[in-house]
Structures are given as C-alpha cells and as structure tokens.
Amino acid sequence: MGNFKGHALPGSLFLISGVWWAVKYSLWYATRRNKSAGAARLTTRATQHRLEIFEGAAMLVFSVLGMLAEQFTVDGPKLHLYDSSTQHWFKLMNWQHATMYLFFGLAGVTSLTVHSTTAAPLALDRLLLGVAFFNEGFLFLYHLHGRDMLDVHVHMLLLYAVFGGALVCLLEVFHRGNVLLELLRATLCLLQGSWFWQIAFVLYPPSEVKWDQMDHNNLMFITMCYSWHLAFALILVAVTHTAVICMVRSKLRRMPPMEMGLLKPQEREADSEDEVL
C-alpha cells in the first residue's frame, strides 16, 4: 500500500461497496414502502437472500485478493515477518494492510454463514462488519508514528469515516433495516473510497509536482477537500436513492396488476416471512 496503486485499490473497492449499498438499500426501501403485488415481485425474500450471499462472497474474494496483493507484490514480504539477519520486523506496513483485509474477509465469511445457514444469529454479519471497520481504524491510528505532518493529517481525516462506519454497523446490530443507517453506511464507505484516492494523489502524485508535507496551508486546503469529498458522497447517495425510487415507481406503473398471480408458490412463501434482512 506504500504507493499510488496500493491506495487506489482499496479506494476502488470501497467506492464499489458504497454504490452497491446505496442501490441495494434504496431498492429494498422502495419495495417495502409499496405493498402492491408488483413490488413484492421486484425483490422477493429469496432474491434478497441470494444478494446477501453474493455480497458476502464478493467481500471474501476481494479481501483474499487484497491480502495476496500485499504479500506477493514485487516488494512484498511474501509471508516473511521477521528478518533474522537484521533482527528487525520485515515489511510491517504490508502486514498491517493485509491484516486489514483479513478482517473484512472474516466479515465476508460471517455474512455467508448467516445468510446460507441457520447456524448464526442474523445480526452477527453487521457486528463483524463493524469489527472490520474498527480494526481498520485501529491499525491506521498506530502506524503514523514518525511521518510528515501532511501524511499524518490525511490519514487522521480518514479515521473519521472509518470509525464512523464502525459505529453505524454497531447501531445496525440493534436497528436492522433502518434505511437511514444503511444509507449513512454507504455514504461513509464512499467517503473512505474517494479519500483513499485523494491520499494517493497527495502522497504519491503521478505528476512531477510534489506536495509540501510541512506546509500548514496544505493542511488547511486538504481539510477543505475532505468536506468536499463528504459532500460528494452525500450527493451521490441522494441521487442514487432518488433514481432507484423513481425507477421502481416507473416499473410498478407499467406492471400489470394481476402479475402477482404468476409468482411461483415458493416465492410467495418467501415473501410472507416476517424476518427483515
């Protein structure tokens, strides 16, 4: 992660996750609000279960790819933790980032277990996702020692989004299905993703122009940029939510009222479940 690509990779993954959550939870909210047969046809419980399983599998796959990338790149530690010749730890930065991906992988495994079996309580997936976000912030908080002022500042700003995401996930453990919390999680995830890209451009600019790491004006400007990134995330989630609501309403207006009769029996039974995913 100590280069441009190393920050762009997690940034892209968080951006994809944020957009996915914004679309998914907006769709579920729109269909929950509309009690018509057509709305039930759009997102059955069986469909929601399949989407949750797909999401958990995707999280696990991306996490494994992230760990492999941190370990087996050209300058990676390749599972080598301690250098006995120098008597120093080896490539701890890569190990910390691989540990971050590890916890998101555990969250993916937990989500798969929760939604494909009855062996775990439903809220456990949100709890492990919150732990993954908390662990990410915990690791970043303690690997900034000795860095330049601007380097420390951009990472400290990232922690607001990271710990905010952990807090929202914890609240979702007790208030599952609350669309405000779900969209707030999507917003903070988008903020993380776009800020990872910003960190990449600040610390490892592709152009010849370098940022002065000790200039206080750069701190003021980058703090203002963080507010712009937050505004971008809020606007993107709001636009996505509005677009999904409008598309669902348009779809329902064009859907024949008797289409509910075409539902398969197992889909009707799945829709009758009271459990909120």
C-alpha positions in Angstrom: 0.0 0.0 0.0 3.0 2.3 0.2 2.4 3.6 -3.4 -0.3 5.1 -5.6 -1.7 1.7 -6.7 -1.8 0.5 -3.1 -4.1 3.3 -2.1 -6.2 3.2 -5.3 -7.0 -0.5 -4.9 -8.8 -0.2 -1.5 -10.3 3.1 -2.6 -11.9 1.5 -5.6 -13.2 -1.4 -3.5 -14.8 1.0 -1.0 -16.3 3.1 -3.8 -17.8 0.0 -5.4 -19.2 -1.2 -2.0 -20.7 2.2 -1.3 -22.5 2.4 -4.6 -23.7 -1.2 -4.2 -25.1 -0.5 -0.7 -26.8 2.7 -1.8 -28.5 0.9 -4.7 -29.4 -2.2 -2.7 -30.9 -0.5 0.3 -32.7 2.1 -1.7 -34.3 -0.7 -3.8 -35.4 -2.6 -0.6 -36.7 0.6 0.9 -38.8 1.4 -2.2 -40.3 -2.1 -2.3 -41.0 -2.2 1.4 -42.9 1.1 1.2 -45.0 -0.2 -1.6 -47.2 -3.1 -0.5 -48.5 -3.9 -4.0 -48.1 -7.3 -5.7 -45.7 -5.8 -8.2 -43.4 -4.5 -5.5 -43.3 -8.0 -4.0 -42.3 -9.4 -7.4 -39.4 -7.0 -7.7 -37.5 -8.1 -4.6 -38.7 -11.4 -3.1 -37.1 -12.6 0.1 -35.4 -15.4 -1.9 -33.8 -12.7 -4.1 -32.6 -10.7 -1.1 -31.1 -13.9 0.4 -29.2 -14.5 -2.8 -27.9 -10.9 -2.9 -26.7 -11.2 0.6 -24.8 -14.4 -0.2 -23.4 -12.8 -3.3 -22.2 -9.8 -1.3 -20.6 -11.9 1.4 -18.8 -14.0 -1.3 -17.6 -10.8 -3.1 -16.3 -9.4 0.2 -14.4 -12.6 0.9 -12.9 -12.8 -2.7 -11.8 -9.1 -2.7 -10.3 -9.5 0.8 -8.3 -12.5 -0.3 -7.1 -10.7 -3.4 -6.1 -7.7 -1.2 -4.1 -9.9 1.1 -2.3 -11.7 -1.7 -1.5 -8.3 -3.4 0.0 -7.0 -0.1 2.1 -10.2 0.4 3.2 -11.2 -3.1 3.9 -8.0 -5.0 7.5 -7.4 -6.1 8.3 -5.5 -2.9 6.0 -7.5 -0.7 7.1 -9.6 2.4 6.0 -12.9 0.8 4.9 -14.2 4.3 8.2 -13.2 5.7 7.6 -11.4 9.0 11.0 -11.3 10.8 14.4 -10.7 9.2 16.8 -12.6 11.4 19.9 -11.2 9.6 19.0 -7.6 10.6 17.0 -8.6 13.7 14.1 -6.4 12.7 10.5 -6.9 11.7 10.1 -7.2 7.9 7.7 -5.0 5.8 5.3 -4.3 8.7 3.3 -1.8 6.5 2.3 -4.6 4.2 1.5 -6.9 7.1 -0.8 -4.2 8.6 -2.7 -3.7 5.4 -3.0 -7.5 4.9 -4.4 -7.7 8.4 -7.0 -5.0 7.5 -8.1 -7.2 4.5 -8.2 -10.2 6.8 -10.9 -8.8 9.0 -13.0 -7.8 6.0 -12.6 -11.4 4.8 -13.8 -12.6 8.2 -16.8 -10.3 7.8 -17.5 -11.9 4.4 -17.3 -15.4 5.8 -19.7 -14.4 8.6 -22.2 -13.0 6.1 -22.0 -16.2 4.1 -22.6 -18.2 7.2 -25.5 -16.1 8.4 -27.4 -16.0 5.1 -26.7 -19.5 3.9 -27.3 -21.4 7.1 -29.2 -21.1 10.4 -26.0 -21.6 12.5 -25.6 -17.9 13.4 -27.8 -15.1 14.6 -28.9 -12.6 11.9 -27.2 -9.6 13.5 -23.8 -11.2 13.5 -23.0 -10.1 10.0 -23.3 -6.4 10.9 -21.3 -7.0 14.1 -18.4 -8.5 12.2 -18.5 -5.8 9.6 -18.3 -3.2 12.4 -15.4 -5.0 13.9 -13.7 -5.0 10.5 -14.1 -1.2 10.2 -12.9 -0.7 13.8 -9.9 -2.8 13.2 -9.1 -0.8 10.0 -9.1 2.4 12.0 -7.2 0.9 14.9 -4.4 -0.2 12.6 -4.2 3.1 10.8 -4.2 5.0 14.1 -1.0 3.3 15.2 1.1 3.3 12.1 1.6 7.0 11.6 4.5 7.5 14.0 7.4 9.5 12.6 5.6 10.5 9.4 5.5 14.0 7.9 2.7 16.4 9.1 0.6 16.2 5.9 0.9 12.5 5.7 -0.4 12.1 9.3 -3.2 14.6 8.7 -4.7 12.9 5.6 -4.7 9.6 7.4 -6.3 11.1 10.6 -9.0 12.5 8.4 -9.6 9.0 7.0 -10.2 7.8 10.5 -13.4 9.8 10.9 -15.0 7.9 8.1 -13.6 4.6 9.3 -14.7 4.8 12.9 -18.0 6.4 11.8 -18.6 3.3 9.7 -17.8 1.0 12.7 -20.3 3.0 14.8 -23.1 2.8 12.2 -22.6 -1.0 11.9 -22.9 -1.4 15.7 -26.1 0.6 15.6 -27.4 -1.6 12.8 -26.9 -4.7 15.1 -29.8 -3.3 17.2 -31.7 -1.4 14.5 -31.5 -3.6 11.5 -33.4 -2.5 8.4 -33.2 1.2 9.3 -32.7 2.8 5.9 -31.1 6.0 7.4 -28.3 3.9 9.0 -27.9 1.8 5.8 -27.6 4.9 3.6 -25.2 6.5 6.1 -23.0 3.4 6.0 -23.0 3.7 2.2 -22.1 7.4 2.5 -19.2 6.8 4.8 -17.9 3.9 2.6 -18.0 6.2 -0.4 -16.1 8.8 1.7 -13.5 6.2 2.5 -13.1 5.2 -1.1 -12.7 8.7 -2.5 -10.4 9.7 0.3 -8.1 6.8 -0.4 -7.8 8.1 -3.9 -7.1 11.6 -2.5 -4.4 10.2 -0.3 -2.8 8.5 -3.3 -2.7 11.8 -5.2 -1.3 13.7 -2.2 1.4 11.3 -1.1 2.3 9.6 -4.4 1.3 12.2 -7.1 1.7 10.8 -10.7 2.9 14.2 -11.9 6.2 15.9 -11.1 4.5 18.4 -8.7 5.0 17.3 -5.1 3.0 18.4 -2.1 5.0 20.2 0.6 4.4 17.9 3.6 5.2 20.5 6.2 3.2 23.5 4.8 0.3 24.4 7.1 -1.6 25.9 4.2 -1.7 22.4 2.6 -3.3 21.1 5.8 -6.0 23.8 5.6 -6.6 23.0 1.9 -6.7 19.2 2.4 -9.2 19.6 5.3 -11.4 21.6 3.0 -11.1 18.9 0.4 -12.3 16.4 2.9 -15.5 18.4 3.3 -15.9 18.3 -0.5 -15.5 14.6 -0.5 -18.1 14.3 2.2 -20.5 16.5 0.1 -19.8 14.3 -3.0 -20.6 11.2 -1.0 -23.9 12.7 0.3 -25.0 13.9 -3.1 -24.1 10.6 -4.8 -26.2 8.6 -2.3 -29.1 11.1 -2.5 -29.1 10.9 -6.3 -28.8 7.1 -6.3 -31.6 6.8 -3.8 -33.9 9.2 -5.8 -33.1 7.4 -9.1 -33.9 4.0 -7.6 -37.2 5.2 -6.1 -38.2 6.7 -9.5 -37.2 3.6 -11.4 -39.2 1.4 -9.0 -42.3 3.6 -9.3 -42.0 3.7 -13.1 -41.6 -0.1 -13.2 -44.7 -0.6 -10.9 -46.8 1.7 -13.1 -46.1 -0.4 -16.1 -46.5 -3.7 -14.3 -49.9 -5.4 -14.8 -51.9 -5.6 -11.5 -52.5 -9.3 -11.9 -48.8 -10.2 -12.2 -48.8 -11.4 -8.6 -50.7 -14.4 -9.7 -47.8 -15.5 -11.8 -45.5 -15.8 -8.8 -44.2 -19.3 -8.0 -45.5 -20.8 -4.7 -42.1 -20.9 -3.1 -41.6 -17.1 -3.9 -44.9 -16.3 -2.2 -43.9 -18.3 0.8 -40.5 -16.5 0.9 -42.3 -13.1 0.7 -44.5 -14.0 3.7 -41.6 -14.2 6.0 -41.6 -11.6 8.8 -37.8 -11.6 9.2 -36.2 -8.3 7.9 -32.9 -9.0 6.1 
